[in-house]
Amino acid sequence: MMNGDITVESQVGLGSNFTVYLPLYVEGVNGELENIFIYSFAAF
């Protein structure tokens, strides 16, 4: 729905990294929409 993505990288004994990608569109200085990428990382 939002054209995002979730990935997981895991190593035994070290934990896991979860990456969440959500595109965010904002109006740029020229009035056109620009795509800004948002990442959220969590390591356990």
PEUR-V102291 format. One record per helix or strand of 2 or more residues. SS is the DSSP state (alpha for helix, beta for strand). FROM is the first residue (numbers start at 0). LEN is the number of residues. If there is no record, write none. Layout:
ss=SS from=FROM len=LEN
ss=SS from=FROM len=LEN
//
This chain:
ss=beta from=4 len=7
ss=beta from=14 len=13
ss=beta from=32 len=11
//
